[in-house]
Structures are given as structure tokens and as C-alpha cells.
Amino acid sequence: MKRFSFSKLMLVLGLLFIYLPMLILVIYSFNASKLVTVWGGWSVKWYVGLLDNTQLMGSVMRSLEIACYTAVAAVALGTLAAFVLTRVTRFKGRTLFGGLVTAPLVMPEVITGLSLLLLFVAMAQMIGWPQERGIVTIWIAHTTFCAAYVAVVVSARLRELDLSIEEAAMDLGAKPWKVFFLITIPMIAPSLAAGGMMSFALSLDDLVLASFVSGPGSTTLPMEVFSAVRLGVKPDINAIASLILLSVSLVTFLVWYFSRQAEERRRRAIQQAIEEGAAANVSQPQVRRPAQATAQA
């Protein structure tokens, strides 16, 4: 009983430590006062004022655009890398390839951002591209480290798959690419979704890499918020952060709801198949074999 009470207390303290600052941020987004530390009553004027703040809303749309591009590219590259690491067991440089795939996970973002900045500058001098740093360079930088997370998640799922299903499909005449798209991809779809959501969140939250590889007119939301916080937290920053929290919570709830519905439908289908099989076995008459009937006689 004491252990249960202690565990429950730790759970409550942990949840408060995580979610209490978010709750305070949401409450102060409705503060009528311009001073964040002074409560001036309830008001929604900061949410209405976001429509006129073109600079902040532009950075929000730019960050969402880059995050969507990053999620798609990271899932594609990470899945291919995971497939090579798990299915192609023997090739020269496999250890080096595995190390290069997972290196962005342990590499400090400052070093990654500086190296990418030097790479883009060298490429601009040698081949003339990119002429200026912007959305494309930020997208490439975010894809570089997000693909590593996707590769780790997808490779863990690929190692758990039963290869007999794919082998049976190829024995029946299916081409390897058809097996990959019609059998392998649906079986690893949850890991692909998890990797895509993780890449989207990491790209939307990144500040260090974007600071190195961005240029004029390509300021992302974390950069805008960081530059504004230097002069003091403004209520409109709380408002946009509250909207992002609401959007993330809504998307998470929808994903959980539809996943639960799909799991419930699958459970019902399995239960129905088991019941139909049991009913068929009961209704089927038992026919003795001739040899067995002769032996019993």
C-alpha cells in the first residue's frame, strides 16, 4: 500500500512537472495586460491580433511547410536505409554505413549545423547552388538528422517481421517491388507513421540547425520566438504557442482514436473468424476412415 501511494505521488508530480508550465502558458495567453507577469483580466485580443501579425504567422506557415517536407523525405530515406541495414546483411562497408546512418543521433547539432553551412558555402562556390540559403537548405538540414530517427524506428519493426509471408508471396510469382509495396509497407505502416510524426515534431521544434542554414526571409517559428524572447515574452507568443499545443493535442487524439477503432475492428474480425471456424467444425459430420473403421471392428 505504501509503495502504491509513493508511485501514485511520483506519477502526479511528474505529470505536474510536464504539463503545469503548459497550462500556465495557455492561461496567460488570455491575459489582457501587455505585461506577462501582471494579470489584467481575461481577453482574446492577442488571438485576434495574430491575424494582423504577418511576420509571426509567416514564420508559422514556413515552419509547417518545412516540417511537412521533412517528414516525407525523412520517412522515404529512413525506410530505405533501414531496409538495407536489416535485409542486406552482407556488403562491403556495412558497418560504416550503419555508423553514418545513426551518427546524427549522437552528433551535437552545433557541429552538424556548422558542417552543413560550410558544405552549402562550398557548393555555392563550386557549382553555383544554392545561390542563397533558405527553405531548401533548412529542409535538407532537417532531413539529415530526422532520417536517422526514422531509420532506427523502422529497422526495429523490420527485424520483428515474419519473412515467411514475403517469401510465400515471391514463391507465388510476385515481384520484389510488389512484395515491398503491398506486403512490407502495410506491415510497417505504424512505424512509418511514428517516424513521420517524430520527424514533423523535430523539424518544427529545431532552432540550432535552422539558425546556421537559414537566410534572409526564411525565419522559422523557433527562430522568431527566440529573437522575440530576448526582448521579453510577449502575449502573442503565448497565443501562438497555445494554438500549437491545441493543434498537436487534437492530432494526437485523432490518431489515438482511429488507431483504437482499427484495433477494435481487427479484434472483432479475428473473434468472428474464430467463432465461424468453431461453428463449422461442430456442424461438420465426423467421417471415419475405412481403415480406422475396420481396425475398430
VMD Tcl script that draws the C-alpha trace (Angstrom):
set ca {
  {0.00 0.00 0.00}
  {2.85 2.37 0.80}
  {4.58 1.51 -2.48}
  {1.37 2.19 -4.38}
  {0.92 5.55 -2.67}
  {4.52 6.54 -3.38}
  {4.22 5.51 -7.02}
  {0.98 7.43 -7.39}
  {2.58 10.51 -5.81}
  {5.55 10.32 -8.20}
  {3.18 9.97 -11.14}
  {1.23 13.06 -10.13}
  {4.39 15.09 -9.54}
  {5.79 14.01 -12.88}
  {2.63 14.99 -14.75}
  {2.52 18.34 -12.97}
  {6.17 18.97 -13.83}
  {5.46 18.33 -17.50}
  {2.04 19.86 -18.03}
  {1.79 22.65 -15.43}
  {4.02 25.07 -17.42}
  {1.88 24.42 -20.49}
  {-1.27 25.15 -18.52}
  {0.20 28.40 -17.20}
  {1.18 29.38 -20.75}
  {-2.36 28.79 -22.02}
  {-3.88 30.77 -19.13}
  {-1.56 33.75 -19.67}
  {-2.36 33.73 -23.39}
  {-5.76 35.14 -22.35}
  {-4.16 37.89 -20.25}
  {-5.44 41.34 -21.17}
  {-2.27 43.03 -19.93}
  {0.78 43.53 -22.14}
  {2.97 42.52 -19.22}
  {3.13 38.76 -18.95}
  {3.85 38.80 -15.22}
  {0.87 41.08 -14.44}
  {-2.63 39.68 -14.70}
  {-5.04 42.16 -16.28}
  {-8.16 40.06 -16.76}
  {-9.42 37.70 -19.42}
  {-9.21 38.70 -23.06}
  {-8.86 37.10 -26.52}
  {-7.36 40.16 -28.19}
  {-3.97 38.50 -28.58}
  {-5.52 35.68 -30.59}
  {-7.32 38.21 -32.77}
  {-4.11 40.19 -33.12}
  {-2.34 37.18 -34.61}
  {-4.23 37.78 -37.85}
  {-2.50 41.17 -38.19}
  {0.94 39.88 -37.18}
  {2.07 38.88 -40.66}
  {5.68 38.28 -39.62}
  {4.80 35.76 -36.91}
  {2.14 33.99 -38.97}
  {4.52 33.85 -41.91}
  {7.11 32.09 -39.77}
  {4.44 29.65 -38.57}
  {3.41 28.73 -42.12}
  {7.05 28.46 -43.17}
  {7.83 26.12 -40.28}
  {4.81 23.94 -41.06}
  {5.82 23.77 -44.72}
  {9.37 22.74 -43.90}
  {8.14 20.21 -41.33}
  {5.84 18.55 -43.89}
  {8.61 18.33 -46.48}
  {11.00 16.98 -43.86}
  {8.57 14.30 -42.67}
  {8.03 12.97 -46.20}
  {11.73 12.98 -47.15}
  {12.89 11.55 -43.81}
  {10.39 8.67 -43.98}
  {11.47 7.81 -47.53}
  {15.22 7.94 -46.85}
  {15.00 6.42 -43.39}
  {12.90 3.49 -44.64}
  {15.35 2.72 -47.43}
  {18.28 2.89 -45.01}
  {16.50 0.62 -42.52}
  {15.64 -1.85 -45.27}
  {19.29 -2.02 -46.33}
  {20.52 -2.47 -42.76}
  {18.06 -5.27 -41.95}
  {17.68 -7.15 -45.23}
  {21.05 -6.72 -46.95}
  {23.21 -8.44 -44.37}
  {26.46 -8.72 -46.30}
  {28.08 -5.96 -48.31}
  {31.33 -4.05 -48.08}
  {31.14 -1.09 -45.77}
  {28.01 -2.23 -43.95}
  {29.43 -1.22 -40.56}
  {30.47 2.17 -41.92}
  {27.05 2.66 -43.48}
  {25.30 1.81 -40.22}
  {27.52 4.26 -38.36}
  {26.82 7.03 -40.86}
  {23.07 6.44 -40.61}
  {22.99 6.69 -36.83}
  {25.69 9.38 -36.49}
  {23.23 12.33 -36.48}
  {21.63 10.86 -33.35}
  {24.74 11.46 -31.25}
  {26.26 14.36 -33.16}
  {25.82 17.78 -31.48}
  {23.55 20.00 -33.53}
  {26.08 22.81 -33.45}
  {28.64 20.67 -35.25}
  {26.04 19.38 -37.72}
  {24.80 22.88 -38.45}
  {28.30 24.29 -38.91}
  {29.33 21.44 -41.21}
  {26.21 21.87 -43.33}
  {26.80 25.61 -43.53}
  {30.36 25.04 -44.80}
  {29.04 22.45 -47.26}
  {26.45 24.82 -48.71}
  {29.01 27.62 -49.00}
  {31.47 25.31 -50.78}
  {28.77 24.04 -53.13}
  {27.70 27.60 -53.95}
  {31.28 28.45 -54.89}
  {31.87 25.27 -56.92}
  {28.60 24.62 -58.76}
  {26.64 27.78 -58.04}
  {23.97 26.07 -55.95}
  {22.48 27.00 -53.60}
  {22.74 30.63 -54.53}
  {21.17 31.66 -51.23}
  {20.20 29.81 -48.10}
  {16.50 29.45 -47.40}
  {13.72 26.90 -47.17}
  {15.53 24.32 -49.29}
  {18.69 24.35 -47.22}
  {16.69 24.15 -43.98}
  {14.74 21.23 -45.43}
  {17.95 19.39 -46.35}
  {19.43 20.02 -42.90}
  {16.32 18.79 -41.08}
  {16.06 15.72 -43.29}
  {19.67 14.86 -42.48}
  {19.06 14.19 -38.81}
  {15.37 13.22 -38.94}
  {16.10 10.35 -41.34}
  {18.31 8.80 -38.65}
  {15.39 8.63 -36.21}
  {13.15 7.08 -38.85}
  {15.81 4.51 -39.72}
  {16.10 3.39 -36.09}
  {12.32 3.10 -35.63}
  {11.66 1.31 -38.93}
  {14.63 -1.07 -38.60}
  {13.35 -2.20 -35.20}
  {10.00 -3.04 -36.81}
  {11.57 -4.78 -39.81}
  {13.55 -7.11 -37.54}
  {10.29 -8.33 -35.97}
  {8.54 -9.19 -39.24}
  {7.96 -12.76 -40.33}
  {9.86 -13.22 -43.59}
  {7.81 -16.28 -44.49}
  {4.95 -14.04 -45.64}
  {7.15 -12.21 -48.11}
  {8.79 -15.44 -49.23}
  {5.38 -17.01 -49.84}
  {4.35 -14.04 -51.97}
  {7.51 -14.30 -54.07}
  {7.01 -18.06 -54.44}
  {3.58 -17.32 -55.87}
  {5.14 -15.09 -58.53}
  {5.07 -11.61 -57.00}
  {7.89 -9.28 -57.98}
  {10.17 -7.93 -55.20}
  {8.91 -4.36 -55.66}
  {5.31 -5.59 -55.47}
  {6.06 -7.51 -52.28}
  {7.67 -4.41 -50.81}
  {4.76 -2.07 -51.57}
  {1.83 -4.44 -51.00}
  {3.10 -6.55 -48.08}
  {6.09 -4.98 -46.35}
  {4.87 -1.38 -46.34}
  {1.43 -2.19 -44.84}
  {3.04 -4.28 -42.10}
  {5.43 -1.49 -41.10}
  {2.86 1.29 -41.55}
  {2.65 2.05 -37.79}
  {6.40 2.58 -37.60}
  {6.29 4.77 -40.70}
  {3.57 6.89 -39.11}
  {5.56 7.14 -35.88}
  {8.69 8.14 -37.76}
  {6.80 10.74 -39.78}
  {5.23 12.30 -36.70}
  {8.59 12.33 -34.92}
  {10.27 13.97 -37.91}
  {7.50 16.57 -38.13}
  {7.85 17.44 -34.45}
  {11.65 17.59 -34.54}
  {11.64 19.82 -37.61}
  {9.01 22.12 -36.14}
  {10.99 22.41 -32.90}
  {14.50 22.84 -34.34}
  {16.36 26.07 -33.71}
  {20.08 25.35 -33.93}
  {20.26 23.85 -37.42}
  {17.86 26.41 -38.87}
  {19.95 29.23 -37.41}
  {23.02 28.01 -39.32}
  {21.50 27.21 -42.71}
  {18.75 29.84 -42.98}
  {18.96 33.11 -44.84}
  {17.05 36.37 -45.18}
  {13.32 35.79 -45.50}
  {13.44 32.20 -44.24}
  {12.96 32.70 -40.50}
  {11.21 29.77 -38.84}
  {8.91 29.90 -35.83}
  {11.54 28.81 -33.24}
  {13.90 31.48 -34.57}
  {11.16 34.11 -34.42}
  {10.21 33.14 -30.87}
  {13.84 33.06 -29.72}
  {14.54 36.50 -31.13}
  {11.36 37.89 -29.56}
  {12.07 36.36 -26.13}
  {15.33 38.28 -25.93}
  {13.32 41.48 -25.56}
  {10.78 39.87 -23.24}
  {7.96 37.40 -23.64}
  {5.02 38.92 -25.47}
  {1.40 37.77 -25.05}
  {1.08 37.00 -28.75}
  {3.89 34.45 -28.35}
  {1.79 32.75 -25.68}
  {-1.20 32.80 -28.02}
  {0.61 31.15 -30.92}
  {2.16 28.58 -28.57}
  {-1.31 27.78 -27.19}
  {-2.65 27.26 -30.70}
  {0.21 24.90 -31.48}
  {-0.48 22.95 -28.28}
  {-4.14 22.70 -29.22}
  {-3.32 21.50 -32.73}
  {-0.84 18.89 -31.52}
  {-3.27 17.64 -28.87}
  {-6.08 17.39 -31.41}
  {-3.95 15.49 -33.93}
  {-2.67 13.14 -31.22}
  {-6.21 12.43 -30.05}
  {-7.41 11.74 -33.59}
  {-4.51 9.36 -34.25}
  {-5.19 7.54 -30.98}
  {-8.93 7.36 -31.70}
  {-8.61 5.97 -35.22}
  {-5.87 3.55 -34.15}
  {-8.11 2.28 -31.38}
  {-11.03 1.89 -33.79}
  {-8.85 -0.03 -36.25}
  {-7.58 -2.30 -33.49}
  {-11.13 -2.90 -32.28}
  {-12.29 -3.80 -35.80}
  {-9.39 -6.18 -36.22}
  {-10.11 -7.83 -32.88}
  {-13.75 -8.29 -33.81}
  {-12.81 -9.74 -37.20}
  {-10.45 -12.25 -35.56}
  {-13.08 -13.17 -32.98}
  {-15.71 -13.63 -35.70}
  {-13.36 -15.79 -37.75}
  {-12.63 -17.97 -34.71}
  {-16.34 -18.35 -33.96}
  {-17.16 -19.22 -37.57}
  {-14.37 -21.79 -37.66}
  {-15.56 -23.35 -34.42}
  {-19.14 -23.48 -35.72}
  {-18.01 -25.10 -38.95}
  {-16.06 -27.76 -37.05}
  {-19.07 -28.53 -34.87}
  {-21.53 -28.77 -37.74}
  {-19.23 -30.88 -39.93}
  {-20.05 -34.63 -39.50}
  {-17.21 -36.83 -38.41}
  {-16.47 -39.42 -41.11}
  {-14.33 -42.35 -40.13}
  {-11.72 -43.62 -42.47}
  {-12.24 -47.15 -43.82}
  {-9.03 -48.49 -42.35}
  {-9.79 -46.99 -38.97}
  {-13.36 -48.38 -39.00}
  {-12.06 -51.86 -39.96}
  {-9.49 -51.82 -37.17}
  {-12.08 -50.80 -34.59}
  {-14.42 -53.56 -35.85}
}
mol new
graphics top color blue
foreach p $ca { graphics top sphere $p radius 0.5 }
foreach p [lrange $ca 0 end-1] q [lrange $ca 1 end] { graphics top cylinder $p $q radius 0.2 }
display resetview
